[in-house]
Amino acid sequence: MDHEAVLALFDRQMRRDARADDPATRIERTGDVVRQVGAGNEDWNAVVWSDLDGATADEAIAAQVRHFAALGREFEWKLYGHDRPGDLAGRLLAAGFSPESEETVMVAPIDDLSTVVELPEGVRLRPVTGPSGVDLAADVHEQAFGTSADRLRHRLHSQLAGQPETFSMVLAMAGDLPVSAARMELHPGTDFAGLWGGGTVAAWRGRGIYRALVAHRAAIAAELGYRYLQVDASDQSRPILRNLGFTALTTTTPYVYQP
C-alpha cells in the first residue's frame, strides 16, 4: 500500500470533502476549516478538517470556539497526527480544549483481508435492521466499554430512520444473549468504509469474535465496491488489526471544548 497516496486520499475524501454522518447534522465549510454541526449536544459537533499555518491557526481556533459557544454546544476538534501547523495540539490546549485518548488510524485494502467468518461454537451473527436491534447494540456497547451509549443510541436511531444506507450493523448472539456488536459506516462515493465498535462483553473475549466481525464487515464492504477499510484503533485492538493486515496511517486525538 502506498502510504502517502492513501493518506492523501483519506484526507480528501473523508475529511476535506466530508459528508454529514447523520440526518440531523450538516457539514459547513468556513475558510480553511470543515466542521459538522448537529441539532444539539446529543449530536456529534466537530471540526473534521483544517488547513492552517502558524499565522492562521489561532484565529481559526478562536472562530470555531465562538461559533459553537454561540450555539451552546460542546464540540470536538478531531486532530490528526499530520495536521498543520505542527504545534496545533499545543494551540488547542492553550485555547481551553481537553485531549482525550489518542487512537491510531489503521487502513487495509479490502482485497487483502480474509472474509471467512469463524465464530466460536454457539455464537451466530444477527444483522441489526430495526430499533430493537439498535437498543441491543447500544446495551452491549455499555457493557463492553463501561461508558454511556446515550449519544450512540441517539445517532443510530437517527441513521436507521433517515439514512439506513449509510451504515451496517451486526450483533454476535450466544443463544438469545447479545455478546458483541459492531457497525460499519458507509460513505457512498468514497473508497473507504469505516469500522466502529466491535465491543465484546468481558466473559466472551479472547474467542475470536472481534476477528469474525471484521471479516463479516470486510465481505459486505467488498460486495459494495469499497477499496479500503479504516479503523480508529485503540491500544487494545491495534495488535489484532495489525495481524489481520491493517497498517497504521496516522494518529487521531479528540480535543474537546466545553462552552
C-alpha positions in Angstrom: 0.0 0.0 0.0 1.3 3.4 -0.9 1.1 5.1 2.5 1.3 8.7 1.3 -1.2 8.3 -1.5 -3.7 6.5 0.7 -3.3 9.2 3.4 -3.9 12.0 0.9 -6.9 10.1 -0.5 -8.3 9.7 3.1 -7.7 13.4 3.9 -9.5 14.5 0.7 -12.5 12.0 0.7 -13.1 11.6 4.4 -12.2 15.0 5.8 -11.9 17.8 3.4 -14.9 16.6 1.3 -16.7 15.1 4.3 -20.4 14.5 4.3 -22.8 14.6 7.3 -22.9 11.3 9.1 -26.4 11.7 10.4 -29.6 13.2 9.0 -29.7 15.6 11.9 -26.3 17.1 11.1 -24.8 19.3 8.4 -21.4 20.0 7.0 -20.2 23.6 6.9 -17.1 24.9 5.2 -15.7 28.2 6.5 -12.3 29.4 5.4 -9.8 26.6 5.9 -12.0 24.6 8.3 -14.6 22.0 7.7 -17.0 21.3 10.6 -20.0 19.2 11.3 -22.8 20.9 13.2 -25.7 19.0 14.8 -29.1 20.0 16.0 -28.0 19.7 19.7 -25.4 18.4 22.1 -26.6 14.9 21.6 -25.3 15.0 18.0 -21.6 14.9 17.1 -20.4 18.5 16.7 -16.8 18.6 15.4 -14.1 20.1 13.3 -13.1 17.3 10.9 -10.5 19.0 8.7 -8.4 22.1 8.7 -5.5 23.5 6.5 -3.8 26.0 8.8 -0.4 27.5 9.4 1.3 29.4 12.2 -0.2 32.7 11.0 -3.8 31.5 10.7 -4.3 28.7 13.3 -5.1 30.8 16.5 -7.8 32.9 14.8 -9.3 29.8 13.2 -9.4 28.1 16.6 -11.0 31.2 18.2 -13.6 31.4 15.4 -14.7 27.8 16.0 -14.9 28.4 19.7 -17.1 31.5 19.1 -19.3 29.6 16.6 -20.1 26.6 18.8 -20.3 28.7 22.0 -22.9 30.9 20.4 -24.9 27.6 19.8 -24.2 26.4 23.3 -22.6 23.3 22.0 -19.7 21.2 23.2 -17.6 20.3 20.2 -14.6 18.2 19.3 -11.6 19.2 17.2 -10.6 15.9 15.6 -6.8 16.4 15.4 -4.7 14.1 13.2 -1.0 13.5 13.8 0.0 15.0 10.4 -2.2 18.1 10.7 -0.6 21.6 10.3 0.9 23.5 12.0 3.0 21.1 13.9 2.1 22.8 17.2 -1.6 22.7 16.6 -2.2 20.4 19.7 -0.5 23.0 21.9 -2.6 25.8 20.5 -5.8 23.9 21.1 -4.7 23.2 24.7 -3.9 27.0 25.2 -7.4 27.8 23.8 -9.0 25.6 26.5 -9.5 22.3 24.8 -9.0 19.0 26.7 -7.5 16.0 24.9 -8.9 12.5 25.1 -7.1 9.2 24.3 -5.1 9.1 21.2 -6.0 6.4 18.7 -4.2 5.0 15.6 -5.9 5.4 12.2 -5.4 2.0 10.6 -6.2 1.1 7.0 -6.3 -2.1 4.9 -7.0 -2.8 1.3 -10.1 -4.9 1.4 -8.8 -7.3 -1.3 -6.0 -8.2 1.2 -8.4 -9.2 4.1 -9.9 -12.5 4.9 -13.7 -12.6 4.6 -14.0 -16.0 6.2 -16.1 -15.7 9.4 -15.1 -18.2 12.1 -17.3 -17.9 15.2 -17.0 -19.9 18.5 -19.4 -22.7 19.0 -22.9 -21.5 19.9 -22.4 -18.0 18.5 -24.3 -16.6 15.5 -24.5 -13.3 13.7 -27.7 -11.3 13.7 -27.9 -8.2 11.4 -29.4 -5.1 13.0 -32.4 -4.0 10.9 -34.7 -2.2 13.4 -34.9 -0.1 16.5 -34.8 -3.1 18.9 -31.5 -4.2 17.4 -30.1 -0.7 17.8 -31.0 -0.8 21.5 -29.4 -4.2 22.0 -26.2 -3.0 20.3 -26.1 0.1 22.5 -26.6 -2.1 25.6 -23.6 -4.3 24.5 -21.5 -1.1 23.9 -22.2 0.0 27.5 -21.3 -3.4 28.9 -18.1 -3.8 26.8 -16.7 -0.3 27.2 -18.1 0.7 30.5 -19.3 4.1 29.1 -22.7 5.6 28.3 -24.1 4.8 24.9 -26.7 7.5 25.0 -25.2 9.5 22.1 -24.5 6.4 20.1 -28.1 5.2 20.6 -29.5 8.6 19.5 -27.3 8.6 16.4 -28.0 5.1 15.3 -31.8 5.5 15.7 -31.5 8.7 13.7 -29.4 7.0 10.9 -31.8 4.0 10.9 -34.8 6.2 10.4 -33.2 8.7 7.9 -30.1 7.2 6.3 -30.2 3.4 6.7 -27.9 3.1 3.6 -25.0 4.8 5.5 -24.3 2.0 8.0 -24.4 -1.7 8.5 -24.6 -3.2 12.0 -24.4 -6.7 13.4 -24.8 -8.4 16.7 -23.0 -11.6 17.8 -25.5 -13.7 19.7 -24.9 -16.6 22.1 -28.4 -18.0 22.1 -30.6 -15.1 23.0 -27.8 -13.1 24.6 -26.0 -10.4 22.7 -22.3 -10.7 23.5 -20.7 -8.3 20.9 -21.8 -5.6 18.5 -20.1 -3.9 15.6 -21.0 -1.5 12.9 -19.6 -0.2 9.6 -20.1 3.4 8.4 -20.6 3.5 4.7 -19.5 6.6 2.7 -21.0 6.3 -0.9 -18.8 7.9 -3.5 -15.6 7.3 -1.5 -13.1 4.4 -1.3 -13.4 4.0 2.4 -15.7 2.1 4.8 -15.2 2.7 8.5 -15.2 0.0 11.2 -16.6 1.1 14.6 -17.5 -0.7 17.8 -16.5 -4.3 17.9 -17.0 -4.3 21.6 -17.4 -7.7 23.3 -18.6 -8.3 26.8 -15.9 -9.5 29.2 -16.9 -13.1 29.5 -16.7 -13.7 25.7 -13.4 -12.0 24.9 -10.5 -13.9 23.6 -12.6 -16.3 21.5 -12.1 -14.7 18.0 -15.4 -12.8 17.9 -13.7 -9.5 17.1 -11.8 -11.0 14.2 -15.0 -12.6 12.9 -16.8 -9.3 13.0 -14.0 -7.7 11.0 -14.2 -10.4 8.4 -18.0 -10.2 8.2 -17.9 -6.4 7.6 -15.0 -6.8 5.1 -17.2 -9.1 3.0 -20.0 -6.6 2.9 -17.7 -3.7 2.0 -16.1 -5.8 -0.8 -19.5 -6.6 -2.2 -20.4 -2.9 -2.1 -17.3 -1.9 -4.0 -15.2 -0.2 -1.4 -11.4 -0.4 -1.6 -10.3 0.2 1.9 -11.4 -0.5 5.5 -10.5 2.2 8.0 -10.4 2.0 11.8 -9.6 4.4 14.7 -7.9 1.8 16.7 -7.3 1.7 20.5 -4.2 0.2 22.0 -6.3 -3.0 22.7 -7.5 -3.5 19.1 -4.3 -2.3 17.3 -2.3 -5.6 17.6 -5.3 -7.7 16.4 -5.8 -5.4 13.4 -2.1 -5.5 12.5 -2.2 -9.2 12.5 -5.3 -9.1 10.2 -3.4 -6.9 7.6 -4.1 -3.3 8.7 -1.4 -0.7 8.5 -1.0 2.4 10.7 -1.8 5.5 8.6 -1.6 8.3 11.2 -3.0 9.1 14.7 -6.1 10.9 15.8 -6.9 12.6 19.1 -10.2 14.2 20.1 -9.7 17.7 21.6 -12.9 18.6 23.3 -14.2 22.1 24.1 -17.0 22.7 26.6 -18.5 26.2 26.5 
